[in-house]
Amino acid sequence: MSPYHTNCGVTFSENTCQCSVSLVSSSSHSLNRSLFYSLSKKERKKMRKWTIPSTLLLLLLLSQLPDQGRKIHANAEKESESEELVDSPKVEEKFGAIPSGLSTDSDVAKREAESISRKSLRSSAEKFEFQAEVSRLMDIIINSLYSNKDIFLRELISNASDALDKIRFLSLTDKEVLGEGDDAKLEIQIKLDKENKILSIRDRGIGMTKEDLIKNLGTIAKSGTSAFVEKMQTGGDLNLIGQFGVGFYSVYLVADYVEVISKHNDDKQYVWESKADGAFAISEDVWNEPLGRGTEIRLHLREEAGEYLEEDKLKELVKRYSEFINFPIYIWATKEVDVEVPADEDESGEEETTESSPSEEEEVDEEESEKKPKTKTIKEKTSEWEVLNDVKAIWLRSPKEVTDEEYTKFYRSLSKDFSEEKPLAWSHFSAEGDVEFKAVLYVPPKAAHDLYESYYNSNKSNLKLYVRRVFISDEFDELLPKYLNFLKGLVDSDTLPLNVSREMLQQHSSLKTIKKKLIRKALDMIRRIAEEDPDESNDKENTDMEASDNDEKKGQYTKFWNEFGKSIKLGIIEDAANRNRLAKLLRFESTKSDGKLASLDQYISRMKSGQKDIFYLTGTSKEQLEKSPFLERLKRKNYEVIFFTDPVDEYLMQYLMEYEDKKFQNVSKEGVKLGKDSKEKELKESYKDLSKWWKDTLATENVDSVKVSNRLDQSPCVVVTSKYGWSANMERIMQSQTLSDANKQAYMRGKRVLEINPRHPIIKELRERVVKDPEDESVKQTARLMYQTALMESGFVLNDPKEFASSIYNSVKASLNVSPDAPVEEEEDTEEAEVENDLKEAETTPKGGDEDAAAEDETASYKDEL
């Protein structure tokens, strides 16, 4: 339709219902100036005198025109509505555009304005209560004095990125899910409303149904919620909230009222809202413009959170936390630009009046200058979408081009770990040939809180899989074995197919090749941590390096081992192909390590000449093992013994049978060889009768044999197990299992052997007593007591602790010359006598009124006690 024109230079447009005013049209501008200068000086002076009053009058008339324009537009709309049906509300073409630029009807705009300005739950909405754990979490956040509130933005952007990843993955098999036009643009948009103190974050991701809103934002608390609450209650860092999957609730650090508007392809558009007061509400959205698809989160900011309404602050946070998000992040930015506009006629006229009687030549120059219209430069505010993360994906760049700082930033974005600690190591590489892929692997500075809690039942992987830059899954656990699940990173393959199911992808031939290369690179990366750590160096001449630039790497492998050492041990158990490479990464303390961690290579370098076995001992703690009787002779002969104190070590040594042609020997089992003893045969023969007598005496104790020991020095005796049975420590571990069955475990218990020290005075005296009277009951009791004591000292659990305690008390009686039949003095029942006396006094003492009732109650209570 053609616009309506007025004689005053005013134009009305039916399409936009806007009024633009022009005092003098641009086409007649130069003509008016030429006419002006063609007049005489007096006429021009007179004309200037009336310019200002006439301009004011004209502006007064123009102020009445907009109402007339709106009436014309309204009439035109009525005519068009009578001819055709009313269209449904139009989808917003560009989220966040200025109101005058929206293509929407006035009713929707009015409802949206009401929605934005509200700070109370809609009365028509369906109300829900937060799940108990979620309420506890929100209480912690709302009442938190945590200073770094900036984390809320990175959590919302991270969630938006996840939603975009999901819709892009679905579009691989069904392109229609993306829709058309702006809906197909996978992006994140941030918009500010300073007037209403609202910050909006919108994504065009998968969106949420009504059921999703209830499940994800309120009623069903995932395991991460409980774990995070426990972590916070024990002094945890709120900065780690994203790692527990509950990052959304960080919005309440800065907002006191939150709206979540979401549209899923399979459901209507809904509004979730909450004031963090223990309840939330969900209603079908009839207030806001249709999103098409995706989610918009509106934060009604608190008074003290006004800094988040500043563009510069938001830009800084996005650059700091979300620079490597795989989707463009836009902000509706306002900036000033220089604009050339025509110069004001009044200003040019005033300049001429200040000139003193210009000459004819000057008038000629003025006439020539009028041929070019005069302009001036002014500052004008404009708004447009500005992209904030234009950094190219790190894994697509050459490792030489990426700085350490960029690797660290990318790790934090990838892992949602925004602590100040850097990753311990990273590996950036690409593979070419039949299988092509690029990968970045990281060793985190700390182990996840639940890394080993559900090790065998969890399919969770920290490795993200991309195919040709398209995110596929972060739950694809076939890329790395379980024992390397602590690594974080991503793999981008050009070989794997896109449009296939997960089951088919698992069977793809390229996957095994990728997995093999990833394992090799991961183990090389861990090995480099040890090689670059000055503490791991054997060369004493390298002590100067500790004070050099390697200070930062000092102690890094010890830190790695304390966090992830159990994973290396599990790898030795599970991965037979890489067992030897993993064994090189094994660390432990020993009798010669001086409190530091040592490797198997270091142990072998310190072995005595002629030593064929690697000696080790298992137990609950290093302090306990250092006092073990099994070490006495070994330490005296200067043999090094490894201490294994982790329960998984018992399983580990069942698989790690040898290393570098050296076999492992548990010093608490049979088979320990410490060289030849010239008197060994003679000693065995002299104690042959005692050994046979002692075995018969312990017939009820399930002792396999009694032998002369070659491992004892100061202890009289010790109990060892057969070479291929369970050790004492393993028995204790198995008995501690929740579903253990003692009857089924009996066949795995090693045969117990009592080894005696032929040089110990107790053993010598016992042999003499047995020779004198082998049937002496006190000697037999002493022999049983010594066996039970040795059993405890060797790490076993007694079957009958009461019998052992009685034997100890009898020995104490004998040492104190107390008769074994001496009775225990009986205690007088004084308490009962006192109660009876109190009852008699209560009955004989006269009471009255309330005092009688009180006395009766007191008497009744005494009777109850009796």
Backbone hydrogen bonds, N-H to C=O, Kabsch-Sander energy under -0.5 kcal/mol:
donor,donor_aa,acceptor,acceptor_aa,energy
4,Y,12,F,-1.4
6,T,10,V,-1.2
9,G,6,T,-1.1
11,T,20,S,-2.0
12,F,4,Y,-2.0
13,S,18,Q,-1.2
17,C,13,S,-1.6
20,S,11,T,-1.6
20,S,18,Q,-0.5
22,S,9,G,-1.1
28,S,25,S,-0.5
29,H,26,S,-0.6
32,N,28,S,-2.2
33,R,29,H,-1.6
34,S,30,S,-2.0
35,L,31,L,-2.2
36,F,32,N,-2.2
37,Y,33,R,-2.0
38,S,34,S,-0.9
39,L,35,L,-0.6
39,L,36,F,-0.9
44,R,40,S,-2.5
45,K,41,K,-2.3
46,K,42,K,-2.5
47,M,43,E,-2.2
48,R,44,R,-2.2
49,K,45,K,-1.4
50,W,46,K,-1.0
51,T,47,M,-0.5
51,T,48,R,-0.9
52,I,48,R,-0.7
54,S,50,W,-1.8
55,T,51,T,-2.2
56,L,52,I,-2.3
57,L,53,P,-2.0
58,L,54,S,-2.1
59,L,55,T,-2.3
60,L,56,L,-1.8
61,L,57,L,-1.8
62,L,58,L,-2.2
63,S,59,L,-1.6
64,Q,61,L,-1.2
65,L,62,L,-1.6
68,Q,64,Q,-0.9
69,G,65,L,-2.3
70,R,66,P,-2.5
71,K,67,D,-1.9
72,I,68,Q,-2.1
73,H,69,G,-2.4
74,A,70,R,-2.8
75,N,71,K,-2.4
76,A,72,I,-2.0
77,E,73,H,-2.1
78,K,74,A,-2.1
79,E,75,N,-2.1
80,S,76,A,-1.9
81,E,77,E,-2.3
82,S,78,K,-1.7
83,E,79,E,-0.7
84,E,80,S,-1.3
92,E,290,P,-0.9
97,A,94,K,-1.9
101,G,98,I,-2.3
102,L,99,P,-1.5
104,T,102,L,-1.1
109,A,105,D,-1.9
110,K,106,S,-2.2
111,R,107,D,-2.5
112,E,108,V,-2.8
113,A,109,A,-2.1
114,E,110,K,-2.0
115,S,111,R,-2.3
116,I,112,E,-2.4
117,S,113,A,-1.9
118,R,114,E,-1.0
118,R,115,S,-0.5
125,A,122,R,-1.3
126,E,282,I,-2.7
128,F,280,F,-3.0
130,F,278,G,-2.0
131,Q,218,G,-2.6
135,S,131,Q,-2.4
136,R,132,A,-2.1
137,L,133,E,-2.2
138,M,134,V,-2.7
139,D,135,S,-2.3
140,I,136,R,-2.0
141,I,137,L,-2.1
142,I,138,M,-3.1
143,N,139,D,-2.2
144,S,141,I,-1.1
149,K,147,S,-1.6
151,I,148,N,-0.7
152,F,149,K,-1.4
153,L,150,D,-1.2
154,R,150,D,-0.8
155,E,151,I,-2.0
156,L,152,F,-2.1
157,I,153,L,-2.4
158,S,154,R,-2.1
159,N,155,E,-2.2
160,A,156,L,-2.3
161,S,157,I,-2.4
162,D,158,S,-2.0
163,A,159,N,-2.1
164,L,160,A,-2.1
165,D,161,S,-2.3
166,K,162,D,-1.9
167,I,163,A,-1.8
168,R,164,L,-2.1
169,F,165,D,-2.1
170,L,166,K,-2.1
171,S,167,I,-1.7
172,L,169,F,-1.1
173,T,170,L,-1.1
174,D,170,L,-1.5
177,V,174,D,-1.4
178,L,175,K,-1.1
179,G,176,E,-0.8
183,D,180,E,-1.4
184,A,181,G,-1.1
185,K,182,D,-1.6
186,L,184,A,-0.7
187,E,185,K,-1.1
188,I,328,P,-2.5
189,Q,202,R,-3.1
190,I,330,Y,-2.3
191,K,200,S,-2.3
193,D,198,I,-2.3
197,K,193,D,-0.9
198,I,193,D,-2.1
199,L,299,L,-2.1
200,S,191,K,-2.7
201,I,297,I,-2.2
202,R,189,Q,-3.1
203,D,295,T,-2.6
204,R,187,E,-1.1
206,I,163,A,-1.0
213,L,209,T,-2.3
214,I,210,K,-1.9
215,K,211,E,-2.6
216,N,212,D,-3.2
217,L,213,L,-1.5
218,G,214,I,-0.7
219,T,214,I,-2.3
220,I,214,I,-0.5
220,I,215,K,-0.7
221,A,219,T,-0.8
222,K,220,I,-0.5
225,T,222,K,-1.3
226,S,222,K,-1.0
227,A,223,S,-2.3
228,F,224,G,-2.5
229,V,225,T,-2.4
230,E,226,S,-2.4
231,K,227,A,-2.1
232,M,228,F,-2.5
233,Q,229,V,-2.2
234,T,230,E,-0.9
234,T,231,K,-0.5
235,G,232,M,-1.6
236,G,231,K,-1.8
238,L,236,G,-0.6
240,L,237,D,-1.9
241,I,238,L,-1.7
243,Q,240,L,-1.4
244,F,241,I,-1.4
245,G,242,G,-1.2
246,V,241,I,-1.2
249,Y,246,V,-1.1
250,S,247,G,-1.8
251,V,248,F,-1.9
252,Y,249,Y,-1.5
253,L,250,S,-1.9
254,V,251,V,-1.5
255,A,251,V,-1.8
256,D,300,H,-1.9
257,Y,300,H,-0.8
258,V,274,S,-2.4
259,E,298,R,-2.3
260,V,272,W,-3.5
261,I,259,E,-0.5
261,I,296,E,-3.2
262,S,260,V,-0.6
262,S,270,Y,-2.4
263,K,294,G,-2.9
264,H,268,K,-0.6
265,N,206,I,-0.5
267,D,264,H,-1.8
270,Y,262,S,-2.3
271,V,283,S,-2.9
272,W,260,V,-3.0
273,E,281,A,-2.3
274,S,258,V,-1.8
275,K,279,A,-0.5
277,D,279,A,-0.6
280,F,128,F,-2.3
281,A,273,E,-2.5
282,I,126,E,-2.3
283,S,271,V,-1.8
285,D,269,Q,-2.9
286,V,284,E,-0.7
293,R,291,L,-1.5
294,G,263,K,-2.4
295,T,203,D,-1.4
296,E,261,I,-3.3
297,I,201,I,-2.8
298,R,259,E,-2.9
298,R,296,E,-0.5
299,L,199,L,-2.9
299,L,297,I,-0.6
300,H,257,Y,-2.6
300,H,298,R,-0.6
301,L,197,K,-1.9
301,L,299,L,-1.1
302,R,254,V,-3.0
305,A,302,R,-1.1
306,G,303,E,-0.9
308,Y,305,A,-1.6
309,L,306,G,-1.9
310,E,307,E,-1.4
314,L,310,E,-1.8
315,K,311,E,-2.7
316,E,312,D,-2.1
317,L,313,K,-2.0
318,V,314,L,-2.4
319,K,315,K,-2.3
320,R,316,E,-2.0
321,Y,317,L,-2.8
322,S,317,L,-0.5
322,S,318,V,-1.9
325,I,322,S,-1.4
330,Y,188,I,-3.3
330,Y,328,P,-0.5
331,I,386,E,-1.8
332,W,190,I,-2.2
333,A,331,I,-1.4
333,A,384,E,-2.3
335,K,382,T,-2.5
337,V,380,E,-2.6
339,V,378,I,-2.6
341,V,339,V,-0.5
341,V,376,K,-3.0
343,A,374,K,-2.9
348,S,344,D,-1.6
349,G,345,E,-2.4
350,E,346,D,-2.4
351,E,347,E,-1.7
352,E,348,S,-1.3
353,T,349,G,-1.6
354,T,350,E,-1.3
355,E,352,E,-1.1
357,S,355,E,-0.7
363,E,359,S,-1.8
364,V,360,E,-1.9
365,D,361,E,-2.1
366,E,362,E,-2.3
367,E,363,E,-2.1
368,E,364,V,-2.0
369,S,365,D,-2.3
370,E,366,E,-1.4
371,K,368,E,-1.1
372,K,369,S,-1.3
376,K,341,V,-3.2
378,I,339,V,-2.4
380,E,337,V,-2.4
382,T,335,K,-2.8
384,E,333,A,-2.1
386,E,331,I,-2.3
388,L,329,I,-2.9
391,V,323,E,-0.5
396,L,393,A,-1.3
397,R,394,I,-1.8
401,E,398,S,-1.9
402,V,398,S,-0.7
402,V,399,P,-0.6
407,Y,403,T,-2.1
408,T,404,D,-2.3
409,K,405,E,-2.3
410,F,406,E,-2.5
411,Y,407,Y,-2.1
412,R,408,T,-2.1
413,S,409,K,-2.2
414,L,410,F,-2.4
415,S,411,Y,-3.0
416,K,412,R,-1.5
418,F,416,K,-0.8
424,L,443,V,-2.1
425,A,443,V,-0.8
427,S,441,L,-2.4
429,F,427,S,-0.5
429,F,439,A,-2.1
431,A,437,F,-3.1
436,E,434,D,-0.5
437,F,431,A,-1.5
438,K,492,D,-2.5
439,A,429,F,-2.6
440,V,490,L,-1.9
441,L,427,S,-2.6
442,Y,488,K,-3.1
443,V,425,A,-2.6
451,L,448,A,-1.5
454,S,450,D,-0.7
455,Y,452,Y,-0.8
458,S,454,S,-1.6
461,S,474,D,-0.7
464,K,462,N,-0.5
464,K,489,G,-2.4
465,L,473,S,-2.9
466,Y,464,K,-0.5
466,Y,491,V,-3.5
467,V,470,V,-2.7
468,R,493,S,-1.7
470,V,467,V,-1.2
471,F,469,R,-0.6
472,I,465,L,-3.1
473,S,465,L,-1.2
477,D,475,E,-1.1
479,L,476,F,-0.8
484,L,481,P,-1.6
485,N,482,K,-2.0
487,L,484,L,-1.7
488,K,442,Y,-2.0
489,G,462,N,-1.6
490,L,440,V,-1.8
491,V,464,K,-2.8
492,D,438,K,-3.2
493,S,466,Y,-2.6
493,S,491,V,-0.6
494,D,436,E,-2.1
495,T,436,E,-0.8
500,V,498,L,-1.9
505,L,501,S,-2.0
506,Q,502,R,-2.0
507,Q,503,E,-0.9
508,H,505,L,-1.2
511,L,508,H,-1.1
512,K,508,H,-0.6
513,T,509,S,-0.8
514,I,510,S,-2.3
515,K,511,L,-2.6
516,K,512,K,-2.3
517,K,513,T,-2.0
518,L,514,I,-2.4
519,I,515,K,-2.3
520,R,516,K,-1.8
521,K,517,K,-2.4
522,A,518,L,-2.6
523,L,519,I,-2.5
524,D,520,R,-2.0
525,M,521,K,-2.2
526,I,522,A,-2.0
527,R,523,L,-2.4
528,R,524,D,-2.0
529,I,525,M,-1.2
530,A,526,I,-1.3
531,E,527,R,-2.3
532,E,528,R,-2.3
533,D,530,A,-0.8
536,E,533,D,-1.7
537,S,534,P,-1.3
540,K,538,N,-0.7
542,N,539,D,-1.5
543,T,540,K,-1.1
544,D,541,E,-0.7
545,M,542,N,-1.3
546,E,543,T,-1.0
547,A,544,D,-1.0
548,S,545,M,-1.6
550,N,545,M,-0.7
551,D,548,S,-1.4
552,E,549,D,-0.8
553,K,550,N,-0.9
554,K,550,N,-0.8
554,K,551,D,-0.7
556,Q,553,K,-1.6
559,K,555,G,-1.9
560,F,556,Q,-2.4
561,W,557,Y,-2.9
562,N,558,T,-2.4
563,E,559,K,-1.4
564,F,560,F,-3.3
565,G,561,W,-2.2
567,S,564,F,-0.9
568,I,564,F,-1.2
569,K,565,G,-1.9
570,L,566,K,-2.3
571,G,567,S,-2.0
572,I,568,I,-1.9
573,I,569,K,-1.6
574,E,570,L,-2.4
575,D,571,G,-3.2
576,A,574,E,-0.9
579,R,576,A,-1.0
582,L,578,N,-2.4
583,A,579,R,-2.2
584,K,580,N,-1.2
585,L,582,L,-1.2
586,L,583,A,-1.1
588,F,598,A,-1.6
589,E,643,F,-0.7
591,T,641,V,-1.7
593,S,590,S,-0.9
596,K,593,S,-1.7
598,A,588,F,-3.0
603,Y,599,S,-2.0
604,I,600,L,-2.6
605,S,601,D,-1.9
606,R,602,Q,-0.8
606,R,603,Y,-1.0
607,M,604,I,-1.1
611,Q,608,K,-2.0
614,I,663,K,-3.2
615,F,613,D,-0.7
615,F,640,E,-0.5
616,Y,665,Q,-2.1
617,L,642,I,-2.4
619,G,644,F,-1.9
625,L,621,S,-2.0
626,E,622,K,-2.2
627,K,623,E,-0.7
627,K,624,Q,-0.8
628,S,625,L,-1.6
631,L,628,S,-1.4
632,E,629,P,-1.0
633,R,711,R,-2.0
635,K,631,L,-3.0
636,R,632,E,-1.5
637,K,633,R,-1.9
638,N,635,K,-1.2
639,Y,634,L,-2.9
642,I,615,F,-2.4
643,F,589,E,-3.0
644,F,617,L,-2.6
644,F,642,I,-0.6
645,T,643,F,-0.5
649,D,646,D,-2.2
650,E,647,P,-1.1
651,Y,647,P,-0.6
652,L,648,V,-2.4
653,M,649,D,-2.4
654,Q,651,Y,-1.0
655,Y,651,Y,-0.6
655,Y,652,L,-1.6
656,L,652,L,-2.3
657,M,655,Y,-1.5
659,Y,662,K,-2.5
662,K,659,Y,-1.6
663,K,612,K,-0.9
663,K,661,D,-0.5
664,F,657,M,-1.9
665,Q,614,I,-2.7
667,V,616,Y,-2.4
667,V,665,Q,-0.6
669,K,666,N,-1.8
670,E,721,T,-2.1
672,V,669,K,-0.5
674,L,672,V,-0.5
674,L,675,G,-0.5
678,S,676,K,-0.5
680,E,677,D,-1.6
683,L,679,K,-2.5
684,K,680,E,-2.2
685,E,681,K,-1.9
686,S,682,E,-1.9
687,Y,683,L,-1.7
688,K,685,E,-1.0
691,S,687,Y,-2.3
692,K,688,K,-2.0
693,W,689,D,-2.6
694,W,690,L,-2.9
695,K,691,S,-2.1
696,D,692,K,-1.9
697,T,693,W,-2.2
698,L,694,W,-1.7
699,A,696,D,-1.3
701,E,698,L,-1.6
702,N,699,A,-0.7
703,V,698,L,-0.8
704,D,752,R,-2.8
705,S,752,R,-0.9
707,K,754,L,-2.7
709,S,756,I,-3.0
718,V,755,E,-2.3
719,V,790,A,-0.6
720,V,718,V,-0.5
720,V,753,V,-2.7
721,T,668,S,-1.4
722,S,751,K,-0.8
725,G,722,S,-1.0
726,W,748,M,-1.8
731,E,727,S,-2.2
732,R,728,A,-2.0
733,I,729,N,-2.1
734,M,730,M,-2.6
735,Q,731,E,-2.2
736,S,732,R,-1.0
737,Q,734,M,-1.0
740,S,737,Q,-1.2
745,Q,741,D,-1.6
746,A,742,A,-0.8
746,A,743,N,-0.5
748,M,745,Q,-1.3
749,R,745,Q,-0.7
749,R,746,A,-0.8
750,G,726,W,-0.7
752,R,702,N,-0.6
753,V,720,V,-2.9
754,L,705,S,-2.5
755,E,718,V,-3.1
755,E,753,V,-0.7
756,I,707,K,-2.8
757,N,716,P,-3.0
760,H,757,N,-1.7
764,K,760,H,-2.0
765,E,761,P,-2.5
766,L,762,I,-2.4
767,R,763,I,-2.0
768,E,764,K,-1.8
769,R,765,E,-2.3
770,V,766,L,-2.3
771,V,767,R,-2.0
772,K,768,E,-1.9
773,D,769,R,-2.8
776,D,773,D,-1.6
780,K,776,D,-1.9
781,Q,777,E,-2.4
782,T,778,S,-1.9
783,A,779,V,-2.3
784,R,780,K,-2.4
785,L,781,Q,-2.3
786,M,782,T,-2.3
787,Y,783,A,-1.8
788,Q,784,R,-2.4
789,T,785,L,-2.2
790,A,786,M,-2.4
791,L,787,Y,-2.4
792,M,788,Q,-1.9
793,E,789,T,-2.5
794,S,790,A,-1.8
795,G,792,M,-1.5
796,F,791,L,-2.3
804,F,800,D,-1.6
805,A,801,P,-2.4
806,S,802,K,-2.3
807,S,803,E,-2.0
808,I,804,F,-2.0
809,Y,805,A,-2.3
810,N,806,S,-2.2
811,S,807,S,-1.9
812,V,808,I,-2.1
813,K,809,Y,-2.3
814,A,810,N,-2.2
815,S,811,S,-2.1
816,L,812,V,-1.4
817,N,814,A,-1.1
818,V,813,K,-3.1
822,A,819,S,-1.7
830,T,828,E,-1.9
833,A,829,D,-1.2
834,E,830,T,-2.1
835,V,831,E,-1.9
836,E,832,E,-2.0
837,N,833,A,-2.0
838,D,834,E,-2.1
839,L,835,V,-2.0
840,K,836,E,-2.1
841,E,837,N,-2.2
842,A,838,D,-2.2
843,E,839,L,-1.9
844,T,840,K,-2.1
845,T,841,E,-1.9
851,E,848,G,-1.9
852,D,849,G,-0.6
853,A,849,G,-1.4
854,A,850,D,-2.3
855,A,851,E,-2.3
856,E,852,D,-2.6
857,D,853,A,-2.3
858,E,854,A,-2.3
859,T,855,A,-2.7
860,A,856,E,-2.6
861,S,857,D,-2.2
862,Y,858,E,-1.8
863,K,859,T,-2.2
864,D,860,A,-2.3
865,E,861,S,-1.9
866,L,862,Y,-2.1
